[in-house]
């Protein structure tokens, strides 16, 4: 069984070398290169990886900043820092990295780091976060802040109390991923968080659920499941 890997380094030669070294390991499937922390977050909107190799000094988000952001993903990848900075090992420990590899990278040392990362595996997060891009700036939206979700083709729009964000994840995937976190499918195009619902209107010709800010229709075929999820 192969694992997918993220490689984030702002220096193109170092990034290319690390991608080549990691790709040569038979345990590695697809390698996703990123030239910045923001690009890494955009990649992780689309794919899950088991291991993330991160440089420390990158423009915008540093490797440590990126590691903290990754800790809020649905499944946190095992993190290995690959850097020329020999002063950051203590902070790497604080963000729970599994290894700290100094440049120039030796293949034997990289293989040991990959051994540790694969053994550690991705760690589940208590509260998933999704990277969203607003005005060219990437930030994280916590699942706990999302009140309801609306399908928009292959995308979904996440509604929090203060704002809305379009993400490149289909509603069907979010419905499956977030079911255990209290999200209920009330319509083929709508997902709501149980705690955001203030009133349930399931009788009559137009069943709906009411949030403080909006009333959302409930599909008639989903009425039994919604009743069971919200009124049990």
N, C-alpha and C positions, 0 to 999 in steps of 0.2 A: 504494500500500500504506500503510495507516494504522498508527500505533503507539499502544499503550495507555500511560497515564501515571498515576503516583501523585502526589497533592498532599497533603503533611502539614504542617498548621499548626494550632496550638491556638486561635488567634483566629478565631472564626467569620466575621466580615466579611472579613478578609484571605483566609481560605480560599475563601470564596465568590467573591471577586473574581478570585483566581488561577484557580480552576476555570473561571470564565466566559471569562477571557482565553485560557486554554489550549484550551478547547473550541472556540473560534472559529477555530482554525487548521485548515485542511482536511486536514492531515497527521495529525491526532490522531483516534484512534478513541474508545475509552472512557476516561473520566477517573475515577479512584477517589480520593475525598477521605477523609482521615483526620485526626482531631482530636488524635492523640498518636502517639508512636513505637510504643507497644504496639499501638494499633489498626492502624497501618501494617503491622506484622509479621503481624497476624491476617489482613489482606487478602491479603498475599503468600503465605499458606498456600494460597489458592484460585486466585490468578491470577499470571501473569508480566507484568511491565511493562517497557517499553524505557527509560523515563525516569522519574526520581523528583525532584520539586521539593520541597525540604525547608526548613522554617524551622529556625533554630538553637536558639532558646530555647523548649523545650517541657517540660512537666512529665514527670518520670520519665526516659525516654530523650531526650537532647538530639538535635538534628539530626546532630551529629558521632557520637554513640553509634549512632544509627540507620544512618548511612552505613557505619560499621565492621561492623555486623551484616549489612547488605545485601551487603557484599563477600564474605560466605561463602555466599551463595545460589548455586543452580545456574547461573544467568545473572545477573550483577550488572548492574542497570540503570545507565545513565549518570546521574550525580548533579549536580543544579543546586541550589545554596543560594539561597533567596530570603529576605532578612532585612533588618532595620533596623540590624543590628550591623555596623559597618564595620571591626571589629577582628579578624575571624576568617578573613581571606583566607589567611593562612599555614597555619592548621590545615586549611582547606578543601583546600589544595594537598596536604597530607600524606595526606588520605583520598582523593585522586585525583578530586576533583570536576572536572567539565568547565567549570563557570562559577560565578560568584558575583554575584548580582543584588541590588542594594540597593532597599529599599522607600523611597518609593512606586514601584511598578513601572510603567514606560512600556512600551507595547505593542511599540514598535520594539526596545527592549532585550530584552524577553522573546522576541521572534521570533529575535533573534540567538542567544540562549541555547539555544532549541529547535533551531536549525540545528546548533549545535555538538554538542548531545546526540544528535541523530539521526545525525549523521555518525560520532560515536564509537560508538554502538550498545552493546548489552549485552555485557559481557565474561565469558567462561566462567570459572568458579571451579575451582581445583584440588581443593577439597573442599567439597562442598555442605553447607549447614546448613539445618535445618528449624526454623521457630519453633513452639514448643509452649507451652501455657498450663498452669501448675501453681499452684493456689491463687490464681488471679487475677493471677499474675505471668508474663509472657512471657519465655522465654529460648530460646536456640538450642541444638539438638542437632546435633552434627557427624556427618556420614555416616560418617566414619572410626571413630566410636565405636560405631556400630550393629553388633551381631553377627548378629541375625536379625530377621525381620519377619513378623508374622502378620496375615492379612486379617481384618477385622471389618466386614462389609458394605461400605459405601462408604468406610470408614476403614481405617487400618492402625495396628497397635501396634508401635512400635519398641523393641527390647530392647537395652540396653547392658549392660555388665558390672555396673552399679550400680542401674539403674532401668528402667522401661518407660513409654512415652509414647504416647498415642493422638493421631493426627494425621488431618486431614481430607484424605487423599490415598489413592486406591484402590491396592491392591497391584499391579494390572496396570500402572499408571503408574510406580510405583517400580521394578518389574522392568525396564521399558524404559529408564528414566532411569539406573538404577544398574548395568546389565549390564557396562559397560566398567570399572566400579570394583570388579569382583570379586564381585558378588552373583549368586547362582544360584537359579533357580526349582526347588525340589525337590518342590513340591506346589502344587495350585491355590491353596492358602491360605497357603503358606510360602515365604519367600525367605531364603537364608542367605548370609553372607559367606564366601568361600572360605577365608580365613585363620583363621576361627573353628572350622572343622571339624577335629577331632582323629582321627576314625575314620570310615570309609565302609563300610557293610554293605549291599551291593546284591544279594547272592545270598540265596536262601531265599524264604519266603512273605511276609516282612515287611521289605522293604528300608528302610534308614534311614541317616541321617547323625548322628554323635554330636558334640556340642559339649561343652565342659567342664562346662556346667551343665544340659544337657538332651539327650535323644535325640529326633530329629524324623523322622516317617515320610516316605518318598519314594514318590511316586506311581509305580505300575508302568510307566505309559506314559512317564514322564520318566526312567526308569532309564538308557537309552542316553545321553541328553543330560547327565545328572548325572555319569555315568561319564566322559564325554568332558571335562566341565568340571573335574572334581575329580581325576581320575586320569591325565590325559594328561601 
